[in-house]
Amino acid sequence: RGKLALFEHYPQNPGGHVDNFTHMNSLMGDPGVELWTGIPQELLADYETQISPGTTYLEVTVTDDSGTPLENAWVTALMGNDDIFVSGYTNEDGSIMLEINAEVEGSADLTVTKHDYIPHLGEFDVGEVDRFVNVLEYTIDDDNIGDSSGNDDGIVNPGETIELTLNLKNFGTMTANGVEATISTNDDFITIIDDSEIYGDIAAGTSVSCSEDYDFFVDPSVIGGMEIILAVNIEDNIGNQWTDYVTIPVEGANLYASDFDFPNNPGGILNPGATGQLEITIDNVGTVGTDNIYGVLSSDNSWITIEDDQAFFGSVAAGGQATCTSDRFEITAAAMIIPGSQFVLEMQLYNADGFDNTVSVMIEIGETEITDPLGPDAYGYYAYDDGDTNYYNVPIYDWVEINTIGTNLNLNDPGDTGDIETIDELFITFRMYGEEYNTATVCSNGWIAPGGSTQASFMNSPIPGPQGPSPMIAPFWDDLKTGNGDVYWYYDSSLHIVIIEWDHMQNDHNNAEETFQIIIYDANFYPTATGDSEIKFQYKVINNINSGSYPSQHGQYATVGIEDHTGLRGLEYSFNNAYPSTAKPLQDEMAILITGPPIQFELPYLVLGGITLNDENGNGLADFGEIVNINVMLNNLGESSATGVTAVITGSDPNTTITQNSASYNNITGNASGTNITPFTIEIAEDCPDGHIAPFIIDVSSNEDNWQLHFTIELNAPNINFSSIYINDGDDGILDPGETADIYVSYLNEGGADAYNTVAEIITSDPYTTINSSVHDFGIFNAGTTMTALYNVSISSSASVGHVAAVSANISADTNYFNSTEFVLQIGFAYTNEGFESGDFESLDWVMGGSADWIISTDAIEGTYSAQSGDIGNSQHSELSVTLDILDDGDISFYRKVSSEGYWDYLEFYINGNLQEEWSGTIGWGQVTFPVQAGTRTFKWSYDKDGSVSTGNDCAWIDDIIFPASGGIANMGFVVGNITLIGGSGNIEDVTVGTGLNITHPDINGEYVLPLPSGTYDLTAELDGYSIDYEDNVVVSIGQTTTVDFTLSWLESPENLTTSVNTNDVTLVWEMPTDNALRASRTT
């Protein structure tokens, strides 16, 4: 089990460490050694210690010291060279019949073991006695002569009357006189008709059969494979008594359900709310066939209705199958069943010959998809993600920012450890897995422990499991560090919720940002089927990237899920970047809701089933300035119908106006759904903020009851902002004093709506900057895309190097959209990277500190030079720092190398005094990256020694520092080139160039610039009516320019186009407009 656990926690077997640990643990001791988990108790074993050769069975009874039977005690009898070797577990009465078949005289060991009990080590002897009579053999007679009835095969079958002959042998040394024997059984499917026979005298070493026979009847319903156990009580005329046992197998039909299908339903699947004919296949694993089998189906689950409970299977041969194809069952699945749910039905199988047995049938309703919830676990929890849009429990990502109103828990975690703080009073009724909690411990590593914990576990593992605290709620259990981040908590008394937020935490793997939160709902105000609290995970910025490099990094990505207080039940959403088929992978701005099963009511109970938007542009979203029709689905969780259903919506959000507030519904039957007959209608304000959540109340009335429900609609608008800039001065890409240059400014539409007829105009009041061309027309600016504008500027020759010119970009579009965004033009050299290639520290305002200054070294990762820490002694340090004004959020990256005493002397990196990471030992050149927020930031590198020992070169090096973007320049690379159109009358400026959501358009001369993050891309250039040109595997590096030209050729229209359809195939046939017309066809 330990090896399996290691492979479960480290499935990649990193570096073979799982194998190594397994071998080490095996060498430490026999893996079969019992591990005590409590104080060992005494057990007692009762059995005969003196038996005769010929003894077939030895009965052993095991109890504790108070006489209580012990079930599942392991009993072993061993004699000589396996003359006797038999083992087994005791039953619930603490007894076992060991079939020892003693044939050789001697002493045998008898051992009894049980977990947390002291083993019993005993023995019994096999030796001669005066008289010992036992069963030697038996004969079955079913020939229909005399009292027997059967098929004359000498085998016991169901429904037969058997004449049984027993042959008794005297294994003793003296004659047994006046022997009689009686049979009995505890098997209720056997009826004994004649139970007693006389044997007379049996000389020593001889055997005698009874002159008459025993008779018994076997019930026709017995399934094949069962065994008849007969107790044979033997006695002679001087009072000796012996008991033996005869086991007789029954050979007959043994039927079980092996498969099911809904042949008349699409894909053979019965979906929730549907009715279908159920076809079941049965297998006969018995040795005898059976004829004319019928089935009766039943269910004790109210969500499965049996419409037709009768089916016919016909004959089933031994080892064969039969399916009720000609006469099927029929069932209806309730509409509220979650696809993939499994139900156990009972099916009675019988025939006129007396076969009668009930088997279980497991069926599955619906087919799971990624749009279905995950679960349930053993308790009944489900996890709904925001992609499960067909369910009323689908969560909506609605970030609740508490970093300005919540309580800072002041956690400090540098990585590879953890920090915890306990919230002493949650102020809500918080119930999970049926247990109520009033406190919770919060850990910096992305989990909380309801009820409190002293652990601070950073090494995540599967859920449920022994690692980490139990219970646990883990929205993102990983090795995190605080860096510039914090953890907050907040109680919202108006909404009766508790929020815990991990704000701008860093992943210890590569310092990537992790911002997420838990929302816990008061069970008294948010009822669930189980009475437990609902739990919502929200992810604002998430990077599940910790693949690790064991042992320096634990890896295994993150664990997401919940676990109960026993550590035995849990719902795991993700571990090691693996997801179940119904779980949507983690991403930014995502939500997961953990809750119980749908609530079932007897009376009508209407809940929100889903919202459908029918809007003007047909994208199904509520975009700014639109008129939107709303269809609200209501689900009836009750068993009876809701009749006369009407609804009225209200809302006070200033960004929406309700123009049609009422609607009617058809009657909604139990476990079914209904949608309003006529839509509700709202108008979206032109100036609505993007991503704004507009709340609505829907008051629903029926003849039976009233309900007030709530729903929200996310409003979408463009949100176009500056992204990056590229200077095309024909030289070095830097705006120098006295220079005129084209500037390519990229903008990103971060909003959820497209902008139409979009224009971006730049202005500046800077006295050294003249804008020569200031307006760029984008046309349609799609949501989520990046587009690039071309402007031209001139810089005065009197501008000083390092001067920063502020520029505003005013962006306007249809429907009165307007936004102003800013960027800067930096004159002369920009501090975007430092490779120390000047051979000194004069490029930036470097500051030295500590006991010795840093020096320039020729041990470099690139170029000629790097920076090396100063020559210091024990308990000293050497510092190098620089303070810069960072204009935009971004990353700093650099290469570092260390040669020091491992675990004692460190290279440390700080941002504004906060340790980001530290390194010691022998580490070769490697690049590291850390997030940086805009503002004044001090970056410091410090080599620190402890009080003794010097190892290696006793120093550290840094090189090739790339600072965060100054105005969006440094963290991007650029693809530039020229577009050529051949033929046609297309407008060169309408060509779309790009990859994915990063697109641009060329200028009137066909020249384009496309800013991209570093990476490898497949680029396309396309224009309606022209061929598409491709360029794959284009490598983009930060601060570098890659040239890619495209050529697009005009496509002549096909002539005489015809179509034909054959089932799912559509064939298109056309003539190419050339002198030698080519006929082509394509099937799709």
Secondary structure, 3 states (H helix, E strand, C coil): CHHHHHHHHCCCCHHHHHHHHHHHHHHHCCCCCCCCCCCCECEEEECCCEECCCCCEEEEEEEECCCCECCCCEEEEEECCCCEEEEEECCCCCEEEEECCCCCCEEEEEEEECCCECCEEEEEEECCCCCCEEEEEEEEECCCCCCCECCCCCCECCCCEEEEEEEEEECCCCCEEEEEEEEECCCCCEEEEECEEEEEEECCCCEEECCCCEEEEECCCCCCCCEEEEEEEEECCCCCEEEEEEEEEECCCCEEEEEEECCCCHHHCCCCCCEEEEEEEEEECCCCCEEEEEEEEECCCCCEEEEECEEEEEEECCCCEEECCCCCEEEEECCCCCCCEEEEEEEEEECCCCCEEEEEEEEEECCCCCCCCECCCCCCCEEEECCCCCCCCCCCCCCCCCCCCCEECCCCCCCCCCCEEEECCCCCCEEECCEEECCEEEECCCEEEECCCCCCCCCCCCCCCCCCCCCEEEEEECCEECCCCEEEEEEECCCCEEEEEEEEEEECCCCCEEEEEEEEECCCCCCCCCCCCCEEEEEEECCCCCCCCCCCCCCCCCEEEEECCCCCCEEEEEECCECCCCCCCCCCCEEEEEECCCCCECCCCEEEEEEEEEECCCCCCEECCCEEEEEEEEEECECCCECCCEEEEECCCCCEEEEECEEECCCECCCCEEECCCCEEEEECCCCCCCEEEEEEEEEECCCCEEEEEEEEEEECCCEEEEEEEEECCCCCCECCCCEEEEEEEEEECCCCCEEEEEEEEECCCCCEEEEECEEEEEEECCCCEEEEEEEEEECCCCCCCCEEEEEEEEEECCCEEEEEEEEEEECCCCCEECCCCCCCCCCCCEEEECCCCEEECCCCCCCCEEECCCCCCCCEEEEEEEEEECCCEEEEEEEEEECCCCCCEEEEEECCEEEEEECCEEEEEEEEEEECCEEEEEEEEEECCCCCCCCCCEEEEEEEECCCCCCCCCCEEEEEEEEEECCCCCHHHCEEEECCEEECCCCCCEEEEEECCEEEEEEEECCCECCEEEEEEEECCCCEEECCEEEEECCCCEEEEEEEECCEEEEEEECCCCCCCEEEEEC
